[in-house]
Amino acid sequence: MGGLSSEREISLRTGSAILTALQERGYQAVALDVERSIAAKLSSAAIDAAFIALHGMLGEDGAIQGLLEIMGIPYTGSGVFASALAMNKVAAKKIFVYHNLPTPAFHAVYVDEAGCAEEALKGITLSYPVIIKPSEEGSTIGVTIVHRKEDLLPAVRAAGSYGKEILVEEFISGREITVGILDDQALPIIEIIPRNGFYDFQAKYQKGETTYLFPEWLSAAQEQKIKAMALGAFQALGCCGAARVDCMVNRDNRPFILEINTIPGMTETSLLPKAAARAGIAFADLVEKILWRASLHKQAPQRL
């Protein structure tokens, strides 16, 4: 838990909640704060399995998963490739398009140089407003809603401080929902209603800033369609274990996939535990279910 990303503090909260649940269930669990010395820490801890509670860069993008593969330590969640795909919003959306899974229209812009970004933006054909976001950040970090063409380049440059690849995405006006996935099963759908109208970092993690509902406006057929779509996205990227698929439903009740979070938050305000509770799965049971799916995703060849 912890780690080096901009989501470090949230990761510490997620990790603490998981650690408490595991210890209450009698596991000999220890907390490892991920620093550059994590390989040495893992070696000295001599653990049987790693429960990954890292968010963002180096924790959710396949990096820590690759290290654990090399060290032969089973770990929770998706493997190296699926983690990297899901973390890169542009790559994930290309996979969704290939599998005919609905996702908002988009362009990718690269910001090695301001001039390059400006030239690339000339080819944007999306109607305003649009969403600008770093391709490989979470928790709405670096995200801007742009309503006017003249604000596009500054928003791209701001997002560019988090990485060279920027996603310019069609803005979907409607209802925001999320679908938790656990062991290839879709959990109850949750609707997200932020008080300020935008589900930003504060709305996610500050109590009272967001209302979470189990939507009654969805028909049984619509609910099944959205769950099947979310599960299809999860499987298309090769994810496993637990994940969360974030979606929008427009004013015509058409659902669109935004992204997949392969290491969902597990704090007191987090969505996956809320969905699991609705399905009758207590928090400690959820943690234990995730733990018992820990595995190595690649089989290293034996030395001759």
N, C-alpha and C positions, 0 to 999 in steps of 0.2 A: 504494500500500500504506500501512499505518499507519492513518491516519484518526482520527476523533474518537469512535468508539464504545467501548463497554466491552471489545470484542474487539481493541483496537489491537495489543497485543503479539503475539497469534496471527497477525494480519494481517501484521505485520512479518516473522514467521518464514515464513509462506506466500510473501510477496513475495520474500524473499531466496532461497528455494529456486527459485522460478520465474526470477528474474533470473539466477542462476548457470546454470541449464539453457539459457536463451536465449543467454547470452553464450558458453557452450561450443559451441553450435550455430552461432556466427558472427554472430548478430544484434547490431546496434548498440542494445542495450537499456539504458535508464537507469531508475533508481528514483526515483519521485516520491512523497514522503511527503505525504499529503493533509491540508492545513490549509485555513483559510478563504480563503487566497490561491491555491487550486488552479487557478482559471481563468487567473490570470496565469502560473503555472508551466507550465501546458499550452501557453499561447500562446508563451512564450519557448522551450520545448523543441522546438516544431515537429515533433511526433511524427507518424508515419504511422498508428499504431494504438495503442490502449490495452489492455493486458492487466490486467483488473481483479482485484486480489488483496485487495479490501477485504471485511471481514465486518461485519455488523450495520448499525446506523443510518448513513444517508447514503452507504453503500457498496453495500448489498445490497437496498435498498428502492426503487430507481428514481431516487434523487436524482442520483448521479454519472452514471448513464446518461442522464438528462435533460440535464445539462450537456454531455455529449459529443455528444448529438444536436444541440444548439444550435450547438456549435462545429464540427460536421461531421467529428468524429473517429470512425472505426470502432472498435468495442470488442468485447471477448469477452463471451460469456454471453448471458443473456436480456435482452430489451428493458425499457423503462420500466414498462409495464403488468404484464407477467409477473413482473418483479422485485418490484413493489409488492404484487401479489397473494400471491406465495409468502412474502414477509416477514411479512405479516399472517396469523397462524395462523387467526383466526376467519374471515376472508374466504376463505382457501384451503379450509377445511373446508366452507364453504357451497357452494363449487364442486364439491368431491368428492361431497357429498350430491346435488347436482343431477345429476351424471353417474353416480349409483349406484355410486360407488366406496366401499368400506367404510372408515369412519373411526370412532374412538370417539365415543360420544354426548357432547354438550357444551352448555354455556351460555356466553354472553358477559356479563360484568359490567363496568360503567363506574364509575370511582371518582373522579369530580369532587369528591364530598363523601362523607365516611364514612357519613352517614345514608342516602344514595342506595345505596351498596354494600350496607349492611345490609338495606335493604328489598328489593333485587334478589335477595339470597341466600335470601330466604324462599321464592322460587319454584324453588329448586334441587331437583330430584327424583332426582338420581343417588344411587346407593348408595355408601357409603364402602368403601375409600378413594377419593379423587379426586386429580387432579393440578391444581395451580394454577400458571399460568405467564403472564408478560406476553405479550400478543399479538404484539409486535414486538421480541423479543429472541432471541438465539441462544445456543448453548453452554450450555444449561440455566441461564442466568443468571436469578435471581429465581424459580426453580422450587421448589415444595414439594409433597411428598406428604402429604395431610391424611387422617388416620384417624378423627377425631372432629369432630362438628359444631361444638363450641366452639372448635376450632382453625381453622375456615374463614375467619372474618373477619380475624384477624391475618395469615393467609397471603395473603389478597387485598390487604390494605393493604401488605404487604411487596412484593408483585409490582407494586402500584400506584406504587411509587417509580420504576419503569422506564417507565411509560406509563399512560394512563387506561383503556385497554381490557385486560381480563383474561380469559383463557380458563380456564374450569372444565371439566375433561375427565374422562370416565370412565377409571378406572385399569384397564389391561389387564394381567393377570398372565400371564406367559409368557416367551417368548424375544424378545429385541430383535435385529432384523436391519436391514440397510441395502442398498439397491440403487443402485449408481452408474449414471448414464446418460451416454453419450457419443455425440453425433451420432445421436440417436434409436435407439440400441441399448443394451439393458440389459447391464451387466457382471455378472460372477459375484457372487452374494449373499454377504454377510459377516455372520456372527453376532457380536454384541458381548456379552462376558461381563465386566462390571466386578467387581473384587475385593470391593468393599464392597456390591455388589448394586444400586447406582444409578449410572447413567452420567452423573455430574456433571462439572463443569469440570475437577476434578483427575483424574478417571478418563479424561477425553478427552485431556489434554495432558501427563500425567505418565507417563513410561515405566514399565512394569511394573505399572501400576494396572489394566490391562484386557487380557483375552485376546481375540484376534480369530481366528475360525475360519471355514473354508468348510464350512458345515453338511452333514454326510452324512446327517442324519436326514430331510432333505427328499427326497421322491420326485421323479422327473423331471417328473411332472405337476404336483406342487405348486410346484416351482421355476419352471416355465413360467407357471403361474397368477400367482405373485407378481411375476415380471418383467413380465408383461402388465399387471398392476394398476399397478405403479410407472410403467411407460411411459405408461399411460393418464392417470395423475395429472399427469405431466410435460406431456403434450400438452394436457390440459384447461386448465391454467393458461397455455398458450402459451409454455412455456419452450423454450429452444434452447441448443445448445452442450453444456456439461457441467453436471451437477447430481447431487444425491444425494437419494434418497427414503428417509426413515426410517420403519420399520414395526415393529409388534409382531405376534407370532404367539401366540394364546392357547393354553390347555391343550387345546383341542379342535382345534388346528391351523388355526384360522381367522385369516387375516391381516388387519391393519388398518393403514391409512396414518396416520401421525402428522403429518408435515410434509415440505416440500421445501426443500432448501438449494440456492439457485441459484449460490452461490459457495463450493463445498466447500473445506475446508482442503487445503493441499498441503504439509504439514509431514512430518517423518519418521514421525509416528504417524498420519497422516491416512488416511482410509478409501478415498477415490477412487483414489489411487495404488496402494494395496494391491490393489483390485479390478482395476485396469488391468494391474498386473503379472501377476496370475493369468490374465488374458486374453492375456498375451504382449506387452503394451505397456509398454515401458520408460518411466521417468519423463520423460526428455527428449522422447521421442516423444509422450507424453501432452500435455506442455506445447505442443509444436509443433502438434499436432492442434487444440488449443483455440485457439491463436493464429490459425490459418488459417481459423477460422470467424468471426473478428472482422468485424463489419459494422455499418452503420447500420440501425436497424429502422424508421425513418420517413423517407420521402422528402420533403424540404422543397420547397414549390412554388418555381418560378423567378420572380424578380421580372419584371414586365412593363416 
